[in-house]
Amino acid sequence: MIFMKAWMILVFVVTVYLLAVAAASPILDSTLRRVGFTTLQRQLKSRGTFSKNLVYYGGPVLQSATVNPIFIGPIPDSKRLLEYYAFLVKSPLAQILNSEYSTSTAQIGYGRLGTPYVEKDPLITGAKTLDDDNDILPYLFDLIVNGIIWPSPNSYFPIYTQPGVTVTQQGSKSCIHFCGYHGTFDISDLGIPSTPYLYYAVIADQSGTCMGGCGISRDPFENLCSVSSHEFTESVTNPAVSYTNSRSPAAPMGWFSPSNYLGGEVADICNAMQSTLIDPLTGKSWVVQQVWSNKNVKCMASDPRLGGTVQSTVQTSATTVTSKRTTTLLTTKTWKQ
Ligand SMILES: [Zn+2]
């Protein structure tokens, strides 16, 4: 009896200690999760199903993306961003997409910078929070019906918000949970020929409290470029992401890695891994985020085998910024990456 009591006390003490450790130290929890993750990797590997490689699920891809940035108010560096996109759509990063992620029915080619739009309505530019469902999508709808933007099967609308504005998307907040996201807006009711979807992204300002969360550069503009290239490459290779279920991928999903635990879309697998590319025409250098190459089985920003005219010069891996991931928008609320 005495033995039993001592045993019970011991169990009690150990339990209280473990609970206290668990409550005081979130590291314990993440360590446990990491152990589970490794086990899962091993199981998948042994079954031969573990691969980061992207699989094509039959959905659309952007064959020659026309990038039409929307600036919600005066955005710092908006002019430089336009210059950036003009480079990005024809860069070695885009070349990788052309070479590897065209499909049997859709050849991906270089894109172009389309028409930017700067919002001036104080009702919109003065908002301190913008929610995807409640603000962004109705706003895009208004722009279309008022003839301000013209969606086409290849158009892409990255939306930029001002410093200090918080974007929310299905409960997640910019600068806390994500750096940006890309999504799909079903506009089939509008009856625009061959254009059932509008492809867009929302990219939060990277300065102030966002600094350091979405890239390793000390220049917020460079991190903004990195996030912009992440969303661009995913929008080209998997534009209809919002109308698919990543747990059982199928059309209209485009290119996607079924190994959710290590990836998702073309840029998720290489999240926050930045490279600097030099534009030979201007001599300017631009930061991009690397993408996954199925052919080379690694992350890269420029594939020497394609004979790109621009060389990757600086390559750094941001290992300290994994807590804030660039997210993609899914209507299924069970998965976010
Ligand atoms: Zn992503």
Residues whose N, C-alpha, C, O or C-beta is under 5 A from the ligand:
A	BS01	ZN	A267 D268 T326 T327 T328 Q337
